[in-house]
Amino acid sequence: MLLRNLGLVVAGGAFGSGARYLVAVFAEKALPASFFWGTFIVNVVGSALLGAIAAAATGEPARLSPELRLLLGTGVMGGFTTYSTFNAEVLKALQAGAHVKAGVYLLATVTVCLLGAWAGWAAVRA
């Protein structure tokens, strides 16, 4: 059971990490370099998807099995979202003296990710 669950998390994490890389590459090429767009997009989309996964997994009846929740929630979303990168980018901006940029990024990420999680939850519950 433990090895099967670990396999689900690892497989999902590989997919999520690959998707995160593709979003970062796209954002770097298509969007202005003046903001951390790749990480921001990944965290917002990931928050919305994780909200939807949580809603589907906890409804009555639950629409996701525990295994699918592990694969998608812990695996894919764990590999896809980049909270640690977000922290490093805020710290880097603060250390560079870009306090306004750091503050805007911090507030925008937290606010929009919370709204994304709510929207994902609400979409599945509707």
Phi, psi and omega in degrees: 000313180297316180292323176296315179296320177298318177300320178296316180295316181295315179297315178296320179297322178297315179296314181297320179294319176297318178295320178299316179300314181297320177297317180297317179296314179299312182298320181297324182275329190256342187239159181299142181281002183281358182216161182275062189298317182302309179295319180299311181298314181299316182292323179291309180297317179298321178296317179296315180294320179294324174298318179294318178297316180297318180295317180292331182277339186249000180289170176244108358280155178296135180269351179237136176289161175303325180292318179291324176296320178295314179299309185280312185287301183284316184284288185298309182290328176295323177281332185278314184284160192223050184299323180294323176294320177303313179300316181297322180291321176297314179299317179300316179296319178296317180295331179276000180083008180271065186295321180294314178301314179298316181295316179297315180298315180298308181294318180296316181296311182297315182295309185290326177293321176296318177295321178297317178297318178296317180296318178297316178299311183295322181296320180287324181285340184288000000 
